[in-house]
Amino acid sequence: MTLGGRITLARESANLTDQQLSRRIGVLLKTVRNWETDRSEPRGNKLTMLSGVLGVSLGWLVSGEDDETENLEETKALQVKMDRLLNLHQQSSALIFEIQSDLTRLQSRIDDDEIQT
């Protein structure tokens, strides 16, 4: 896939028209259309803006390949969040068990008190 094809694909995936993209990037509609048809290529600063507006990595936009470093960092960040979530789940499970035990003990005392009265 060409650079123009990737721009078009990313734009359509972001649910933007070519006119909306041109406004967000600050270029003429004709310029976006020229990029998408490979008649011209965006300069570096516009490539960076395209990457941000379209929500794709600059590496993918330029070469069609994902930036492995970026993916690795995202994966690590997600793993940290998952570990935190699992830890919170374990803590909440232990707390639920403790509360259930306390309620059972309290209910037992209430039942004993009712029997004695």
Z-matrix of the N, CA and C atoms (Angstrom, degrees):
N
C 1 1.451
C 2 1.522 1 108.28
N 3 1.300 2 116.10 1 141.75
C 4 1.459 3 121.62 2 -179.27
C 5 1.524 4 110.70 3 -83.57
N 6 1.336 5 114.91 4 170.25
C 7 1.460 6 120.07 5 175.84
C 8 1.527 7 109.80 6 -58.35
N 9 1.318 8 116.42 7 -44.60
C 10 1.460 9 120.07 8 178.97
C 11 1.515 10 112.04 9 -60.25
N 12 1.322 11 116.44 10 -40.22
C 13 1.463 12 120.65 11 178.19
C 14 1.517 13 111.68 12 -64.82
N 15 1.332 14 116.72 13 -39.18
C 16 1.468 15 119.91 14 178.40
C 17 1.524 16 111.24 15 -67.99
N 18 1.341 17 116.55 16 -38.18
C 19 1.469 18 119.32 17 177.07
C 20 1.527 19 109.52 18 -62.14
N 21 1.331 20 116.01 19 -46.37
C 22 1.471 21 120.03 20 179.91
C 23 1.522 22 110.75 21 -61.62
N 24 1.335 23 117.03 22 -46.93
C 25 1.462 24 121.44 23 -179.34
C 26 1.527 25 111.19 24 -59.77
N 27 1.332 26 116.09 25 -46.54
C 28 1.465 27 120.09 26 -179.09
C 29 1.531 28 110.51 27 -66.20
N 30 1.325 29 117.15 28 -39.26
C 31 1.468 30 120.51 29 179.66
C 32 1.523 31 110.42 30 -63.65
N 33 1.326 32 116.07 31 -45.63
C 34 1.464 33 119.73 32 179.83
C 35 1.525 34 111.01 33 -66.23
N 36 1.324 35 117.17 34 -37.37
C 37 1.469 36 120.73 35 177.69
C 38 1.527 37 111.44 36 -65.10
N 39 1.340 38 115.46 37 -30.13
C 40 1.467 39 120.58 38 178.36
C 41 1.525 40 111.40 39 -85.37
N 42 1.342 41 116.70 40 4.42
C 43 1.468 42 122.41 41 -179.49
C 44 1.523 43 112.76 42 55.78
N 45 1.333 44 114.91 43 43.78
C 46 1.463 45 120.50 44 177.10
C 47 1.521 46 109.39 45 -114.47
N 48 1.316 47 116.09 46 144.86
C 49 1.461 48 120.09 47 170.96
C 50 1.525 49 107.77 48 -82.58
N 51 1.322 50 115.92 49 165.02
C 52 1.459 51 118.29 50 177.49
C 53 1.526 52 110.90 51 -63.70
N 54 1.320 53 116.42 52 -32.07
C 55 1.461 54 120.54 53 178.20
C 56 1.533 55 111.00 54 -68.14
N 57 1.335 56 117.37 55 -42.84
C 58 1.469 57 120.44 56 177.75
C 59 1.523 58 110.60 57 -62.05
N 60 1.336 59 116.36 58 -42.03
C 61 1.461 60 119.83 59 179.32
C 62 1.525 61 110.57 60 -63.62
N 63 1.317 62 117.40 61 -42.28
C 64 1.466 63 119.86 62 -179.23
C 65 1.531 64 110.75 63 -61.01
N 66 1.322 65 116.82 64 -39.94
C 67 1.470 66 120.42 65 178.57
C 68 1.530 67 110.96 66 -64.78
N 69 1.333 68 116.00 67 -44.94
C 70 1.471 69 119.46 68 -177.49
C 71 1.522 70 112.34 69 -66.74
N 72 1.315 71 116.69 70 -33.31
C 73 1.459 72 120.46 71 -179.07
C 74 1.527 73 110.85 72 -85.65
N 75 1.329 74 116.62 73 -22.83
C 76 1.455 75 120.71 74 179.42
C 77 1.520 76 113.12 75 84.16
N 78 1.341 77 115.82 76 37.69
C 79 1.463 78 120.93 77 177.47
C 80 1.526 79 108.85 78 -129.61
N 81 1.304 80 115.72 79 167.74
C 82 1.458 81 120.24 80 177.57
C 83 1.527 82 110.67 81 -69.71
N 84 1.317 83 116.33 82 151.44
C 85 1.463 84 121.84 83 176.22
C 86 1.528 85 110.28 84 -55.81
N 87 1.315 86 116.78 85 -40.65
C 88 1.464 87 122.30 86 178.90
C 89 1.534 88 111.04 87 -58.17
N 90 1.322 89 116.96 88 -36.03
C 91 1.460 90 121.64 89 -179.84
C 92 1.521 91 110.62 90 -65.15
N 93 1.336 92 116.70 91 -46.49
C 94 1.470 93 120.46 92 178.30
C 95 1.526 94 109.85 93 -61.23
N 96 1.308 95 116.41 94 -43.21
C 97 1.469 96 119.98 95 179.63
C 98 1.528 97 111.13 96 -63.59
N 99 1.316 98 117.31 97 -37.13
C 100 1.469 99 120.35 98 176.73
C 101 1.526 100 111.19 99 -66.64
N 102 1.333 101 116.73 100 -38.67
C 103 1.469 102 120.12 101 176.43
C 104 1.526 103 110.26 102 -62.31
N 105 1.325 104 115.72 103 -47.38
C 106 1.466 105 120.30 104 -174.94
C 107 1.530 106 112.72 105 -68.47
N 108 1.310 107 116.81 106 -23.90
C 109 1.473 108 120.01 107 178.79
C 110 1.528 109 111.11 108 -101.17
N 111 1.322 110 116.74 109 10.55
C 112 1.467 111 123.56 110 177.98
C 113 1.525 112 113.44 111 60.58
N 114 1.319 113 116.96 112 27.55
C 115 1.470 114 120.21 113 174.44
C 116 1.525 115 110.51 114 -81.01
N 117 1.342 116 114.70 115 -25.12
C 118 1.460 117 120.53 116 175.69
C 119 1.523 118 107.83 117 -151.24
N 120 1.338 119 115.67 118 168.93
C 121 1.464 120 120.97 119 179.32
C 122 1.517 121 109.70 120 -124.00
N 123 1.314 122 116.23 121 144.59
C 124 1.473 123 119.05 122 178.44
C 125 1.526 124 110.91 123 -69.36
N 126 1.321 125 115.35 124 149.09
C 127 1.464 126 120.57 125 174.32
C 128 1.523 127 109.05 126 -71.74
N 129 1.311 128 116.13 127 169.62
C 130 1.463 129 122.15 128 -176.52
C 131 1.513 130 114.55 129 -53.65
N 132 1.334 131 117.06 130 -47.07
C 133 1.470 132 119.32 131 -178.31
C 134 1.525 133 111.18 132 -65.74
N 135 1.325 134 117.88 133 -34.13
C 136 1.467 135 120.82 134 178.31
C 137 1.524 136 110.71 135 -74.21
N 138 1.337 137 117.42 136 -33.68
C 139 1.470 138 120.09 137 175.10
C 140 1.522 139 110.18 138 -60.99
N 141 1.324 140 115.90 139 -43.13
C 142 1.464 141 120.56 140 178.78
C 143 1.523 142 110.59 141 -63.18
N 144 1.326 143 116.59 142 -42.52
C 145 1.465 144 120.23 143 178.02
C 146 1.526 145 110.62 144 -64.50
N 147 1.329 146 116.81 145 -42.65
C 148 1.466 147 120.59 146 178.16
C 149 1.518 148 110.70 147 -58.60
N 150 1.320 149 115.52 148 -45.34
C 151 1.464 150 120.89 149 179.91
C 152 1.530 151 110.74 150 -56.13
N 153 1.323 152 116.64 151 -46.19
C 154 1.454 153 120.50 152 -179.10
C 155 1.518 154 112.96 153 -68.80
N 156 1.319 155 116.61 154 -46.89
C 157 1.465 156 120.94 155 -177.98
C 158 1.530 157 110.93 156 -65.18
N 159 1.325 158 116.50 157 -37.80
C 160 1.464 159 120.20 158 -176.34
C 161 1.531 160 113.05 159 -88.53
N 162 1.322 161 116.94 160 -8.64
C 163 1.467 162 120.45 161 176.95
C 164 1.507 163 113.80 162 70.35
N 165 1.339 164 116.56 163 35.72
C 166 1.462 165 120.95 164 177.60
C 167 1.523 166 108.54 165 -125.59
N 168 1.312 167 116.84 166 159.58
C 169 1.456 168 119.01 167 179.01
C 170 1.520 169 109.71 168 -74.08
N 171 1.299 170 115.07 169 150.32
C 172 1.457 171 120.63 170 177.83
C 173 1.526 172 109.82 171 -61.74
N 174 1.334 173 116.22 172 -38.59
C 175 1.464 174 120.64 173 178.45
C 176 1.517 175 112.27 174 -59.50
N 177 1.335 176 116.52 175 -43.63
C 178 1.468 177 119.29 176 179.25
C 179 1.515 178 110.75 177 -67.25
N 180 1.316 179 116.44 178 -41.60
C 181 1.456 180 120.53 179 -178.25
C 182 1.533 181 110.35 180 -60.79
N 183 1.317 182 116.79 181 -43.80
C 184 1.461 183 121.09 182 -176.18
C 185 1.525 184 112.36 183 -77.21
N 186 1.338 185 116.69 184 -45.20
C 187 1.471 186 119.27 185 -171.50
C 188 1.523 187 114.74 186 -113.12
N 189 1.306 188 117.09 187 -14.53
C 190 1.459 189 119.64 188 -176.65
C 191 1.521 190 112.40 189 86.15
N 192 1.328 191 116.81 190 1.09
C 193 1.465 192 121.07 191 179.42
C 194 1.515 193 108.86 192 -112.01
N 195 1.335 194 115.25 193 142.52
C 196 1.464 195 119.85 194 177.81
C 197 1.510 196 110.05 195 -69.64
N 198 1.298 197 115.24 196 148.92
C 199 1.449 198 121.91 197 175.34
C 200 1.521 199 107.67 198 -80.22
N 201 1.320 200 116.88 199 104.89
C 202 1.471 201 121.52 200 -175.54
C 203 1.521 202 112.27 201 -59.25
N 204 1.328 203 116.85 202 -36.86
C 205 1.463 204 119.48 203 -179.97
C 206 1.518 205 110.22 204 -62.98
N 207 1.324 206 116.07 205 -43.81
C 208 1.465 207 120.03 206 179.54
C 209 1.522 208 110.28 207 -63.01
N 210 1.333 209 116.92 208 -43.92
C 211 1.460 210 120.67 209 179.07
C 212 1.521 211 111.02 210 -63.15
N 213 1.324 212 117.15 211 -40.24
C 214 1.457 213 121.29 212 179.62
C 215 1.523 214 110.53 213 -63.60
N 216 1.315 215 116.87 214 -43.65
C 217 1.465 216 120.68 215 179.06
C 218 1.523 217 110.61 216 -63.92
N 219 1.329 218 117.58 217 -41.33
C 220 1.462 219 120.78 218 178.28
C 221 1.520 220 110.39 219 -64.34
N 222 1.327 221 116.52 220 -40.68
C 223 1.461 222 121.14 221 179.45
C 224 1.524 223 110.48 222 -63.56
N 225 1.318 224 116.65 223 -43.31
C 226 1.468 225 120.41 224 178.65
C 227 1.527 226 110.69 225 -63.30
N 228 1.326 227 116.46 226 -42.69
C 229 1.470 228 119.99 227 179.60
C 230 1.525 229 110.73 228 -62.92
N 231 1.324 230 116.38 229 -41.10
C 232 1.466 231 119.60 230 177.70
C 233 1.522 232 111.39 231 -66.36
N 234 1.330 233 117.30 232 -36.56
C 235 1.466 234 120.52 233 178.57
C 236 1.525 235 110.83 234 -64.91
N 237 1.327 236 116.95 235 -39.78
C 238 1.472 237 120.96 236 177.59
C 239 1.531 238 109.47 237 -61.97
N 240 1.322 239 116.52 238 -44.19
C 241 1.469 240 119.98 239 178.53
C 242 1.520 241 111.24 240 -63.90
N 243 1.333 242 116.59 241 -40.87
C 244 1.464 243 120.29 242 179.19
C 245 1.519 244 110.72 243 -63.97
N 246 1.331 245 117.41 244 -41.81
C 247 1.459 246 121.06 245 177.71
C 248 1.529 247 110.86 246 -61.77
N 249 1.338 248 116.73 247 -42.34
C 250 1.460 249 120.07 248 177.42
C 251 1.520 250 111.22 249 -62.32
N 252 1.336 251 116.28 250 -41.83
C 253 1.460 252 120.86 251 -179.82
C 254 1.527 253 110.84 252 -64.43
N 255 1.332 254 116.98 253 -42.96
C 256 1.465 255 119.88 254 178.51
C 257 1.522 256 111.20 255 -63.23
N 258 1.327 257 116.37 256 -39.42
C 259 1.465 258 120.49 257 178.42
C 260 1.528 259 109.82 258 -63.83
N 261 1.325 260 116.77 259 -44.65
C 262 1.469 261 120.05 260 177.66
C 263 1.528 262 111.36 261 -62.95
N 264 1.314 263 116.63 262 -38.23
C 265 1.466 264 120.71 263 178.23
C 266 1.531 265 110.21 264 -62.76
N 267 1.317 266 116.89 265 -44.31
C 268 1.465 267 120.31 266 178.85
C 269 1.523 268 110.65 267 -62.66
N 270 1.335 269 116.49 268 -43.11
C 271 1.460 270 120.01 269 179.46
C 272 1.528 271 111.22 270 -64.42
N 273 1.327 272 116.43 271 -42.49
C 274 1.470 273 118.64 272 -179.43
C 275 1.521 274 111.01 273 -68.63
N 276 1.328 275 117.37 274 -35.85
C 277 1.469 276 120.04 275 177.20
C 278 1.523 277 110.81 276 -63.35
N 279 1.316 278 116.78 277 -43.24
C 280 1.463 279 120.78 278 178.33
C 281 1.521 280 110.39 279 -63.47
N 282 1.330 281 116.87 280 -40.92
C 283 1.460 282 120.50 281 179.40
C 284 1.531 283 111.18 282 -66.10
N 285 1.318 284 117.37 283 -40.04
C 286 1.469 285 121.19 284 177.08
C 287 1.520 286 110.10 285 -61.15
N 288 1.318 287 117.36 286 -44.54
C 289 1.463 288 121.46 287 178.92
C 290 1.530 289 110.16 288 -61.46
N 291 1.324 290 116.46 289 -42.77
C 292 1.464 291 121.13 290 -179.90
C 293 1.530 292 110.84 291 -63.56
N 294 1.317 293 116.85 292 -43.55
C 295 1.468 294 120.84 293 179.25
C 296 1.524 295 110.59 294 -64.76
N 297 1.336 296 117.05 295 -41.28
C 298 1.465 297 120.26 296 178.32
C 299 1.528 298 110.45 297 -61.98
N 300 1.315 299 117.40 298 -40.96
C 301 1.466 300 121.15 299 177.94
C 302 1.526 301 110.97 300 -63.66
N 303 1.329 302 116.33 301 -43.89
C 304 1.466 303 120.58 302 178.66
C 305 1.529 304 110.86 303 -62.67
N 306 1.326 305 116.72 304 -42.35
C 307 1.463 306 120.24 305 179.23
C 308 1.524 307 111.35 306 -65.30
N 309 1.316 308 117.53 307 -39.67
C 310 1.460 309 121.35 308 178.75
C 311 1.527 310 109.66 309 -63.94
N 312 1.340 311 116.11 310 -44.32
C 313 1.461 312 120.54 311 179.71
C 314 1.528 313 110.17 312 -64.26
N 315 1.338 314 117.33 313 -42.44
C 316 1.452 315 121.90 314 179.76
C 317 1.527 316 110.93 315 -65.15
N 318 1.326 317 116.74 316 -42.74
C 319 1.457 318 120.78 317 178.77
C 320 1.529 319 110.47 318 -63.19
N 321 1.319 320 115.99 319 -37.08
C 322 1.464 321 120.43 320 177.82
C 323 1.524 322 110.81 321 -63.65
N 324 1.328 323 117.14 322 -42.16
C 325 1.460 324 120.97 323 178.19
C 326 1.527 325 110.74 324 -64.13
N 327 1.321 326 116.28 325 -42.23
C 328 1.469 327 120.51 326 179.33
C 329 1.522 328 109.92 327 -62.23
N 330 1.329 329 116.25 328 -43.47
C 331 1.469 330 120.23 329 179.35
C 332 1.527 331 110.66 330 -63.48
N 333 1.356 332 117.12 331 -41.19
C 334 1.471 333 121.72 332 178.76
C 335 1.525 334 110.22 333 -63.18
N 336 1.330 335 117.16 334 -41.88
C 337 1.459 336 121.59 335 179.97
C 338 1.521 337 110.73 336 -63.64
N 339 1.339 338 116.80 337 -38.85
C 340 1.456 339 120.69 338 -179.38
C 341 1.526 340 110.97 339 -68.94
N 342 1.317 341 116.63 340 -35.86
C 343 1.456 342 121.04 341 178.66
C 344 1.536 343 110.00 342 -66.94
N 345 1.328 344 117.56 343 -39.84
C 346 1.465 345 121.55 344 -176.97
C 347 1.534 346 112.10 345 -74.45
N 348 1.291 347 118.20 346 -21.60
C 349 1.464 348 118.83 347 -179.04
C 350 1.493 349 114.18 348 -95.69
